[in-house]
């Protein structure tokens, strides 16, 4: 059996950079074992598989090179951008079924994709010493941000780690320690960020590490961007009422641009959205 996987860069900045994902359309007939084999052949951090659904518009499943994950933001963006470019969908709103729930996706006329994410779950706080050795930044430096290290999930449990301005590129991950830490605490990734100057046009620069899932570093992470938007809304309330723009992938030489917005009231967060653009980079034919 021959399967076609579209190779797509998500969260591109002015048509460049972004995070590559595989996209397989019409995946209804594929088993989980076959999906994993395809994801391994593609070799990207995630591959999205699009199937029909009896109740909503599409069902999407997501596989890394090591196994299935409940949700992937940049692969969702890649999948819906591909369907838009191929004429399978037009501008408007759709609903996807994922293992993280039923989530809305909106396609603008210019091809921009905005994904709704699950409402945040706040899963706990770690001390600065707990993560210091894993990322190679002294605990006293981390503490100087006066912001907590917190695990938040908008689909996947990500540990949000603030670092002072100028320290983001100094992170040196110990992949063995971080993998063990994530496995012990049921985490998918560490999402580190430094806040940017107000006149830069950016809210924060970010780096994401998920070595437990075969991802040493990722150049754009949609799910963690939603979690970070919720984190900043919670801890710096009122300072970012016009939404968020995140830069990621700078240390990899592959800069990505991710926008996020949070709707909230006195009772809490009502909606979380993450958006961006994607561009097709190629096509891979895989023989199973």
N, C-alpha and C positions, 0 to 999 in steps of 0.2 A: 504494500500500500504506500502510495506517495502522498505526502502532506506538504502543503505550502505554508510557510511562516513568513509573514511580513515583518520586516525589521524596521522599527520605528523609534525615533528619538523624541522623548517627551519632555515638556517644560523647556523647550528651546528658547534662547534669548536672541531675538532678531534673526531667527532662522538657523542659528548655530548652537553648539553645545547640547545640553539636554542629557537625559538618561535613556539608554537604549532598552527596549522591551521587544519581545516577540509577540506576534498576534496571529492566532489561528482562528479563522472563521469557519462556520459550519462544522463545529466540533462535536455535534451530538453523538456521533458513532464511536468516539474515542473513549477508551477505558482510562482509568487513572494511571495505570502502568504505562500506557502509550503516551499520555500527556507528559509524564515525567521523562520518558525517553526523548520526546520532542524538545522539552525544555532543556535537557542536558545537551542535545545536539545544537540547539540555538546558542546556549552558553551564556545567555544574559542573566542578570540578577532575577528577573521574572519574565514569564511568558503568560499571556492571557489567552484563554480559550472561550470562544463565544458560541453559545448554543441557544436554541429556541426555548421558550418557556410558555406553559399553558395559561398563566395568569398575568404575567408582566411582559415587558417587551423582549428582554433577553436574560439569559442566565450566563454569568461569567464565573470561571474558576481560574485560579492563579497558581502557578507552579514555579518554584525556584529550582536550582539544579539539585537540591537535596530533598524536596518534597513540596506538598501543597501548603499554602497559607490562606488565611481567611479572606484577605483583601490586599489589593495593591493599587495605590493611587496612580502611579505613573503608567502602569500597564492598563488601567481603566481608561486613562486619557488616550493612550496609544490605540486601544481597541475602538473607541468611539470616533476618534479622528480618522482611523482607517475606514470604518464603515461610512463615514461622511464623504470621504474622498472617493470611495467606490460607488456612491449613490445608493447605498443600502438604507441610509437614513438621511433626513434633511434637517434643516434647522428646527429647533423645538425642544421639548422636554421628553425624556424617556425614563423608564424605571428598570434598573438591573437587579436581578437576584444574585446575591453573593452570600458566602457563609458568614459575613458580618451583618447581614440583613438586607432589606429592600432599600435601595438607595437611588435617588433621582440624579439624572445627568442632563445638563442643558447644553445644547449646541447653538452657538451664535452664527450669524450669517458669514462672519469672517473666519469661521472654523475654530474659534476659541471654545474650549470645553471646560465646563464648570461642573464639578462633582460634589454632590452632597455626601457628607460623611456621618457616621453614627455620632450621637450626642456623647460628650466626653464622659469617661469613667476615670475617676481619680483614685489610683490604685496604691498610693503610698509614697512616702518620702524617705530618701536615704541621706545619711550623713556624708560630708565631703570626703572623709577618710575612706569610705567604702569604695569609692570609684576612682580615687586619686591615682593609685598604682596602675589601674587598668588603662588609663589614658595618658599617663606620664605628666600630669600637672599637679603641683603640690597642693595639698588640701587648704593651706592658708591662702593661696591664690584663688582657689575656687570660692572660699568663704568670703573673700573681699567683694564679690558681686552683691552680697546681701540678698540673694535670691536662692530659693530652695532647689535641690535636685529632686524632681518629682516624676513618677511614672503616670502617664496619661494614655488612655486608649481612645481613639476615634475609629477603631476598627482593628488595630493591633497595639499591644502594649509597648510603648516607647518610653525610654527614660530620657527626660529633658534635662540637659546639663548646661547651665549658663557658665560662660568663661569671660573674664575681663577682656575689653577691647585690646587687640594685639596678640592675644594668646591662642586664637582658634587655629592658626596655622602651625602652632608649636605642639599640638597634640601628637603624641606618639603612642599608638594603641599597642598594648600587649594582647595579641589575638587569643592566646591560650587562656590568659586570666579573664579576659572579657567574655569569651565563649562560656567558660565555667560559671561566671557570674550571671550571665543571661539565662543559662540553663537552670541554675539554682533558683532564680527568682522569676522564671517564666516570662522573660523579656524577649522581644524581637530585636531591638536595636538600642544603641545610645545615639541620641540626637543632640549634638552640642551646638551652641550658638553664641555669637557675640552681637550685642546691639550696635547699630550703625549710627553715624551722625545724622541729625534730623534733616539736613539739607542734601543728603546723599541720594534720596529717592528710594532708599531701601530701609526696611525695618530691622532686618538682621541678616548676617551671613551665617551659614550653617554647614555642618559636616555630619554625616550619618554613617555609623559603623554597625554591621550585623554579621560578624564572623561566624556565629553559630549556624547561620543559614548560608554559608559559603559566600558572603558578601563582605570583603575586607573594608571597602568604602563605596558609597553610592553617591552619584552626582546629582540626583534629584529624588526626593522621597515625599510622595503626596500625602500618605497617611500621617507621617510624623509632622508634616507642615500643618495639618489640621490640629494635631495635638499641641503644637507650639503656639498656634493662634489662640487656642483655649487657655494655655498656660499664661500667655501675656495678657489676655483679657482678665484672668483671675488675679494676677499679681501686680499688674500695672494698669489697673482699671482706669478708663477715661483717657489714657494717653494715646490710644490708637483707635479712635472712633471711625476713621475713614478706611479701615481695613489694613492689610499687611502685604508687604512685598518682600519675599525672601530670595536671597541668592544662595546657591549651593553648587559645589563642584569646583570651586576656585582652586583648591589645593591639588585637584586632579587635572587642571588645565582644561576643564570642560564645564564652563559656567552655565548654570541653569537659572531660569526665572520662574518663580512660583508665587501666585497670588492667593490670598486666603481672606475670608470674611467670617465674622461671627455675629449672629443676632442673639441678643440677650435682653432680659428685663430683671426686675428685682428678684424674681424666683430662680433665675439661672439662665443657662444658655439654651436657646431654642433651635438654632440651626448652625451648622458648620459647613462651609463650602470652600473648596480648593479648585483653582483653575490655572489654565495655561494653554500653550500651543504645542502641537506635535508635527513632525515632518517624517515622511517615509524615506528610509535610507537604502532599502534593498529588499530582495526576496530570496528566501532560502528554501530549497526543495529537499525534503527529508524522506528517505526510504525506510519504512518500518518493516 
